Amino acid sequence: MAGLLLLSAILLLDATVVFSHPQSRSSIVGGEDAKESLWWWIAAIVRNDYPTTIYCGGTLVADTWVLTAAHCIDTRMSRYSVLLGVHRLTEDVTAEKKFNIVKSVIHHKYNDEDLSFDIALVQLDRPVRVLGVVPYPYLGDSKDNYEGPCRVAGWGRITENDPLPVPRTLQEVAIPIVPNDSCKKSYPNLKPETICAGESGKDSCKGDSGGPLMCISKDGSDEIWKLAGIVSYGRGCGRAAFPGVYTRVSSYRDFISNNIKGFRKGIRKSRKA
């Protein structure tokens, strides 16, 4: 999306051909209902006065920490809550699934003009405990070579102008990685700390900001889901020449580990895309 930087998950501005402020993103275009509990560690950040409308997404990476985009951080985060383990935003949310935000940490180099270093952490008011479930995805690594389609998930818009309809079920879609050299043709100021993904009719969109881009990385004969990117910005949604741009997680492993005491990367069982 182009035009003025838009941090709200509610409004969408018309794009122009040349832009200086990338458009933040918010739902899934061309997707389908995600299987319940499969990506349970995907977080929904919602305003307390609009609890069934997505503001931003995120990913649980430790017992009390959610990884998201820096442009999702408001100066009044007390107005927001984090929902975890929720499949449909309009369903009744139990107290166990709703968390208050006690702290937010934005990357110190974040620039809201071009959305560089678009990464942040929010700390929850208590640990997330789910028996029998290993909650954390592996973080992307610089040596990873992602093969096959990746997946992006969220509760954002399903087209540039259409919100996800009630009951607002979590959506996911398989999308290909677009090499940065090719992606720079669409986004000349693209930074190396980003990763591009998407194709015509399949993309993240308005309301998916901060959510996860998950890719399979091969470790010998094993296939492991890794958190490769964080939804950051793009021009339009699902446009053929303009894939989505994601913060490249492998570039920020130190930022994550330096801010989470005792951080350890988590594990997910492998699953074919």
N, C-alpha and C positions, 0 to 999 in steps of 0.2 A: 504494500500500500504506500502511496506517496502523499505529499502535501504536508501539512503541519503535523507535528508529533501528537499522537492521540494516545493518552494513557488510559482513558476510560474504556471499559468493555461494552459500553452501551452505544456510543455514537460512532459513525463511520463517515469519513470525509471522501469526496470524490478525488481520484488520483490525477496527478498531472505527469507529463512526460519527464520533466526534470525536477528533482527535489533535493533539498539539503537536509531535511529532517525525515529519517525513515519512519514508516508507519508501524507502530507496534501492533501485535496481532492478538486475536482472541479466540473461532471454533473449527471444527473439522469439516472439510469439503470432500464430498465423494466417499464418505465413510459408512460404517455400519455399527450397529450396537456392539459394544465390547462385551465379552463374556464376563458375567458377574464374578467378582473377586479375583480375576486374573491379574489385573494391574491395580490391586487394592491400595498400593502405596502411592498412587497418584492422588495428589491433594487438590482440593478446590478451595480457593481463597474467596470468601464472599463477604459482602458488607452485612453487618448485623441487621440493618433495616431492609435489606433485600436478600434474604438468606437463600432464596431459590434461583437467584440469578448469578451467573459466574462473573467474577471480577478478574481473576487470574488463576492459572494452574500452578502446580509445583510438584516436587518429588520428595518423598520421605527418604532421607539418606542417613539418619541416625535416630536414636530413640526420641530426641526432643528437637530435631532440626529438619526443616524443609528447605530444599534448594529451589530457587525461583529466579525470575529476571529482575534486574535492578529497577527497571522502569515500572515494575509492579508495586514498588514500595512507596507508600503514602506517608506523609509526615505525621498522620494521625492513625497509626495502625491499630490503635485501641478500638477503632470503629469496625474492625474486620475480625473474622474468625476463620480458622482452618478446619475443613471437613476431611476426614480420612475414613476409608472403608465405605464410602457412599457411592452407590451406582447410579441412582436417579436423584437429581437435585430437588425434585418436588416431593420425595418421600419423607416421612417423618424421620428426623435425625435424632438419634438418642444422644444422651449426654456423653456417652463413651466415645462417640464419633466426632464430637465438636471440641475444638481446642482454642484457647485464647493465645494471642501473640504477646510475648513478654519482651522481645528484643528483635531488632532487625539489623543486619550487617550488609551494607552495600560495598562492593569493590571500590577501593579508594581512587581508582582511575576511571570510574564510570563517567561517561560523557553523554548527557541527555540530548545533545545536538545531533550526534551521529549513532547513538546507541552502542558505542564501543564499550567493552568491558561490562556487558549487560548481564550481570550475575549478582545474586544476593542470597543471603540466608535469613530465615526467620526462625526464632526459637519459640517452642511451644511451652505452655504453662505446666506440662507434666509429660512423663514418658508415654510413648505409645506401646501398648502391650497387647500382642495377639498370640495366643498359644497355638503352637503347631504350624506357624507360618514364619518363614524367613523373609523379612520385609524389605531388605534393601537390595537394589540392583547394583551390580558392579559399576564403577565409574569408568568412562572411556579412558583409554590409554593411548599415548602418542604412537605406539607401535601397532595399534589396531588397524586392520584392513577390512573394512566392512563389506561383506558380499551379500548380494541379494537385496530385496527390499527391506527398508527399515519401517518402523511404525511410529506414528504420532497419535496421541490421544488427548481428548479434552471435551469440554462442554460448550465450546464456542459456536459461532455462527456456522450454518451449513451452506450458505452462499454469502456473497458480499453484503447482501441486504436482508437475509432471512435468519432470525435467531433459531436455535435448536428448539423444536416444539416440545410441549408438555408430553410426557413426564420428564423430559430433559435427561435422557439416558446417555451415559458416557459413550462417546464415539471413538472409533479408531480407524485408521486407514494405512495401508501399505504404500510407501512412497520410495522412489529411488534417490540415491545420493547423486548430486550434481557436482562434479569437480569444481574447485574454486576458480581454476583458470577459465572455465566456461561461464561460471556464475558472475565473474567480474564484467562480462559483456553486458549483463543486466544491471549490475550494481558496481560501477567503476571504483567506488571507494571501499569496496569490501575488504575487511581486515582478515589476516591469516588466522586469528583466533575465533573464526566463525566456520560453520559448515552449512552447505546449502542442500536442500532436499525438496522434492516435489515434482509434479508434472501436471499437464493439462487436466483439470477437473479433479485433482487429488492434492490436498494441501491442508495446512493449518489455516486458521482465519481469525476473525475478530473475537476475542474472548479466550483464546488458547495460550496467550502470552504466559511465559513462565513454566509451561508444561513440558513434559519430556519427549525427546526424540530418542527412540530405543532401537538399537541395531544389534544384529547378531555378529559376534566375533568368533572365529574358529580358534580353539585351543586344542591342537592335536585333532583328535576325532570328535571332540566335544564342541557343541555350539552353545555359546553363552550370550544371553541378552545383556547388553551394556547400555548405560545411560550416555549416549553420544552427544546429545545437544539439548539446549533449552530454547523453547520458542521465543524468538526475539522480534523480528520484523519482516516485512515483505511488501511488495506492491500488489494490491488486489488480493484475491484468493483464488487459487487454482488456475491462474493465467499461465499459458504455455511457456512464455518467455521469461517469467518471473517466479522462480521457485522461492520457497520460504527460506529465510536466513535464521540460523540457530547459533547461539553461543556454543562454542566447541568446549565441552566439559574437560577434555584431556589437557587443555591449556590452563585449567584453573584448579588442578588437584591440590596445589600448595595452599591456595586461598581457602579451600574447604578444610583441609587438615589443620591449618593454622588457627582456624576459628572454632573448631569443634574439638574440645578436649577429649583425648582418648579415642579419636576417630578411627574406625576400622571400616574397610569397604565391605559391603554385604554381598550376599549370594542369591541368585535366582536359579531355579531349575531351568534347563534349556528347553526351548520350544521352537519348532520350525515356523518360519514366517508364512 
